């Protein structure tokens, strides 16, 4: 444990140096954060801290255009801003072991090859708005970032997958904090997922995106989007889910509530 102290001190010194020289320009930052619904609950102090995190994110991650997209600085800052909202009170270390965000103009074709239990090789292609690889990049559609559709946030969705993958599986339960109980998390999100899945199968209108019924990992990612984008909705529909996400993200975007 003592050997880790110099590493932490060096990292802190290095990040202070980065912020001294590479802080996101105020003329870019404040319009970006003001235009993000997911940041609307943040205090002024939170927004200053988010600016630091987003600046470090831009320094430590490569944001790469694809498909002919041209990325301007405000676009990069928007991506960094919303990528760092979930880890505002958790720390940039939770985004370890991956180094890039790939940005397409719109939806992209994801190709996946795998061998099933019978030994048959499959080559699947699917149009997607976002994707997160365990030790690889995050891939997103800029069109869906810019659209700003209420309750939807492709950046937060994929970052939730990255957090979920910290234990090696997208199972809808990221590594929990020491003051959280796995049983309570599983009961809250598991029962809400089952209810949502039943509603989707019955063809009913759902409070959140029907895509959340795909599997528990997608439910966690979609619930995380709603937690930051439309927190009152999540709190009212599934208060136990909201409470667990508030404990996990160390944030309370809906406020004290009624």
C-alpha positions as CSV (number, residue, x, y, z in Angstrom):
1,X,0.0,0.0,0.0
2,X,2.9,2.4,0.8
3,X,4.3,1.9,-2.7
4,X,1.0,3.3,-4.2
5,X,1.4,6.7,-2.4
6,X,4.1,8.0,-4.7
7,X,2.1,6.9,-7.7
8,X,-1.0,8.8,-6.5
9,X,1.1,11.8,-5.7
10,X,2.7,11.7,-9.2
11,X,-0.7,11.3,-10.8
12,X,-2.1,14.2,-8.9
13,X,0.9,16.4,-9.8
14,X,0.6,15.4,-13.4
15,X,-3.1,16.2,-13.6
16,X,-2.6,19.6,-11.9
17,X,0.0,20.4,-14.6
18,X,-2.5,19.3,-17.3
19,X,-5.2,21.5,-15.9
20,X,-2.8,24.4,-15.7
21,X,-2.1,24.2,-19.5
22,X,-5.0,22.3,-21.1
23,X,-8.2,23.4,-19.4
24,X,-11.2,23.6,-21.8
25,X,-11.6,27.2,-22.9
26,X,-14.4,29.0,-21.0
27,X,-16.0,30.3,-24.2
28,X,-16.4,26.7,-25.3
29,X,-17.1,25.1,-21.9
30,X,-20.0,27.1,-20.5
31,X,-22.2,27.0,-23.6
32,X,-21.6,23.2,-23.7
33,X,-22.5,22.5,-20.1
34,X,-25.5,24.9,-20.2
35,X,-26.9,23.1,-23.2
36,X,-26.7,19.6,-21.7
37,X,-29.9,18.4,-19.9
38,X,-27.8,15.8,-18.1
39,X,-25.9,18.6,-16.4
40,X,-28.9,20.7,-15.5
41,X,-29.0,19.5,-11.9
42,X,-25.4,20.4,-11.2
43,X,-24.4,23.2,-8.9
44,X,-21.9,25.8,-10.0
45,X,-19.2,24.0,-7.9
46,X,-20.1,20.8,-9.7
47,X,-19.7,22.4,-13.1
48,X,-16.3,23.7,-12.3
49,X,-15.3,20.2,-11.1
50,X,-16.8,18.7,-14.3
51,X,-14.8,21.1,-16.4
52,X,-11.6,19.8,-14.8
53,X,-12.7,16.2,-15.3
54,X,-13.7,16.8,-18.9
55,X,-10.4,18.6,-19.6
56,X,-8.5,15.6,-18.2
57,X,-10.7,13.2,-20.2
58,X,-9.8,15.1,-23.4
59,X,-6.1,14.8,-22.5
60,X,-6.2,11.1,-21.6
61,X,-8.6,9.8,-24.3
62,X,-8.4,10.2,-28.0
63,X,-11.6,11.4,-29.7
64,X,-11.4,10.2,-33.3
65,X,-13.8,11.0,-36.1
66,X,-14.9,8.3,-38.6
67,X,-17.0,8.1,-41.7
68,X,-16.0,11.6,-42.9
69,X,-17.1,13.4,-39.8
70,X,-15.2,16.6,-38.9
71,X,-14.9,17.2,-35.2
72,X,-14.7,20.7,-33.9
73,X,-13.5,21.6,-30.4
74,X,-17.1,22.3,-29.1
75,X,-18.1,18.8,-30.2
76,X,-15.1,17.2,-28.4
77,X,-16.0,19.2,-25.3
78,X,-19.6,18.1,-25.5
79,X,-18.5,14.4,-25.6
80,X,-16.1,14.9,-22.7
81,X,-18.7,16.8,-20.7
82,X,-21.4,14.1,-20.9
83,X,-18.9,11.3,-20.6
84,X,-17.7,12.7,-17.2
85,X,-21.1,13.4,-15.7
86,X,-21.6,9.8,-14.5
87,X,-18.1,9.8,-12.8
88,X,-18.4,13.4,-11.4
89,X,-18.1,12.1,-7.8
90,X,-16.4,8.7,-8.7
91,X,-13.2,9.7,-10.4
92,X,-11.6,9.3,-13.8
93,X,-9.9,6.1,-12.7
94,X,-13.1,4.3,-13.4
95,X,-12.5,4.9,-17.1
96,X,-9.2,3.0,-16.9
97,X,-7.8,0.6,-19.5
98,X,-9.4,2.2,-22.6
99,X,-8.2,5.1,-24.5
100,X,-10.5,6.3,-27.4
101,X,-13.9,7.4,-28.4
102,X,-14.8,6.9,-32.1
103,X,-17.4,9.2,-33.5
104,X,-19.5,8.5,-36.6
105,X,-21.7,11.1,-38.3
106,X,-24.8,8.9,-37.7
107,X,-25.6,5.2,-37.0
108,X,-22.9,2.8,-38.0
109,X,-22.6,-0.9,-38.9
110,X,-21.1,-3.0,-36.1
111,X,-19.6,-6.3,-37.2
112,X,-19.2,-9.2,-34.7
113,X,-17.8,-12.6,-35.4
114,X,-18.3,-15.4,-32.9
115,X,-18.4,-19.2,-32.7
116,X,-21.5,-20.8,-31.1
117,X,-21.7,-23.8,-28.8
118,X,-22.0,-26.1,-31.8
119,X,-18.8,-24.8,-33.3
120,X,-20.5,-22.8,-36.0
121,X,-18.9,-19.4,-36.9
122,X,-21.2,-16.5,-37.3
123,X,-20.5,-13.1,-38.9
124,X,-23.2,-10.6,-37.8
125,X,-23.7,-7.0,-39.0
126,X,-26.0,-4.6,-37.1
127,X,-26.8,-0.9,-37.4
128,X,-26.1,0.8,-34.0
129,X,-26.0,4.2,-32.4
130,X,-23.4,3.3,-29.9
131,X,-21.1,0.5,-28.7
132,X,-18.7,-0.1,-25.9
133,X,-15.9,-2.7,-26.0
134,X,-14.5,-4.2,-22.8
135,X,-10.9,-3.2,-23.4
136,X,-11.5,-1.2,-26.6
137,X,-13.1,2.1,-27.6
138,X,-16.4,3.6,-27.1
139,X,-18.2,4.2,-30.5
140,X,-21.0,6.7,-30.8
141,X,-23.2,8.5,-33.4
142,X,-22.8,12.2,-33.4
143,X,-26.2,12.7,-34.9
144,X,-27.7,11.2,-31.8
145,X,-25.5,13.2,-29.5
146,X,-26.5,16.4,-31.2
147,X,-30.2,15.6,-31.4
148,X,-30.5,15.9,-27.6
149,X,-33.8,13.9,-27.5
150,X,-35.3,14.2,-24.0
151,X,-34.5,11.2,-21.8
152,X,-31.9,9.7,-24.2
153,X,-28.2,10.1,-24.0
154,X,-26.0,7.8,-26.1
155,X,-22.8,9.0,-24.4
156,X,-24.1,8.2,-20.9
157,X,-25.5,4.9,-22.1
158,X,-22.1,3.7,-23.4
159,X,-20.3,5.1,-20.4
160,X,-22.6,3.1,-18.1
161,X,-21.6,0.0,-20.1
162,X,-18.0,0.8,-19.5
163,X,-18.7,1.0,-15.7
164,X,-20.6,-2.2,-15.9
165,X,-17.7,-3.9,-17.6
166,X,-15.3,-3.1,-14.8
167,X,-15.9,-6.6,-13.4
168,X,-15.7,-8.2,-16.9
169,X,-19.4,-8.6,-17.7
170,X,-22.3,-6.4,-18.8
171,X,-24.7,-7.9,-16.3
172,X,-26.4,-4.8,-15.1
173,X,-24.4,-4.6,-11.8
174,X,-21.1,-2.6,-11.9
175,X,-18.7,-3.1,-8.9
176,X,-20.6,-1.6,-6.1
177,X,-19.3,0.7,-3.3
178,X,-18.5,-0.7,0.1
179,X,-21.5,0.9,1.6
180,X,-23.9,-0.7,-0.9
181,X,-25.5,-4.1,-0.7
182,X,-25.5,-6.4,-3.7
183,X,-28.8,-8.0,-2.7
184,X,-30.6,-4.6,-2.5
185,X,-29.2,-3.6,-5.9
186,X,-30.3,-6.9,-7.5
187,X,-33.8,-6.8,-5.9
188,X,-34.4,-3.2,-7.0
189,X,-33.1,-3.4,-10.6
190,X,-34.1,-7.1,-11.1
191,X,-37.7,-6.5,-10.3
192,X,-37.9,-3.3,-12.3
193,X,-36.3,-5.1,-15.3
194,X,-38.8,-8.0,-15.0
195,X,-41.7,-5.5,-14.9
196,X,-40.3,-3.6,-17.9
197,X,-39.8,-6.8,-19.9
198,X,-43.4,-7.9,-19.2
199,X,-44.7,-4.5,-20.5
200,X,-42.6,-4.7,-23.6
201,X,-43.7,-8.3,-24.4
202,X,-47.3,-7.3,-23.8
203,X,-47.0,-4.4,-26.3
204,X,-47.7,-1.8,-23.6
205,X,-46.4,1.8,-23.5
206,X,-43.3,1.9,-21.3
207,X,-41.9,4.6,-19.1
208,X,-38.4,4.2,-20.5
209,X,-37.0,3.0,-23.8
210,X,-38.2,-0.5,-24.7
211,X,-34.6,-1.4,-25.6
212,X,-33.9,-1.7,-21.9
213,X,-35.8,-5.0,-22.0
214,X,-32.9,-6.6,-24.1
215,X,-31.0,-7.7,-21.0
216,X,-30.1,-6.5,-17.5
217,X,-27.0,-4.7,-18.9
218,X,-29.1,-2.7,-21.3
219,X,-31.6,-2.0,-18.5
220,X,-28.8,-0.5,-16.3
221,X,-27.5,1.6,-19.2
222,X,-30.9,2.9,-20.2
223,X,-31.9,3.5,-16.6
224,X,-28.6,5.5,-16.2
225,X,-29.6,7.7,-19.2
226,X,-33.0,8.4,-17.6
227,X,-31.4,9.0,-14.2
228,X,-29.4,11.9,-15.5
229,X,-31.7,13.1,-18.3
230,X,-35.2,12.7,-16.7
231,X,-34.5,11.9,-13.1
232,X,-38.0,12.8,-11.8
233,X,-39.5,10.2,-14.1
234,X,-37.2,7.4,-12.9
235,X,-37.8,8.4,-9.3
236,X,-41.5,8.3,-9.7
237,X,-41.8,5.1,-11.7
238,X,-39.1,3.0,-9.9
239,X,-38.0,4.8,-6.7
240,X,-35.9,1.8,-5.6
241,X,-34.0,1.9,-8.8
242,X,-33.5,5.6,-8.5
243,X,-32.2,5.2,-4.9
244,X,-29.7,2.6,-6.0
245,X,-28.4,4.7,-8.9
246,X,-28.1,7.7,-6.6
247,X,-26.0,5.7,-4.2
248,X,-23.9,4.3,-7.0
249,X,-23.3,7.6,-8.9
250,X,-23.1,9.6,-5.7
251,X,-25.5,12.1,-7.2
252,X,-29.2,13.1,-6.7
253,X,-30.3,14.8,-9.9
254,X,-34.0,14.8,-8.9
255,X,-33.2,16.7,-5.7
256,X,-35.0,16.0,-2.4
257,X,-38.3,15.4,-4.1
258,X,-41.8,15.8,-2.7
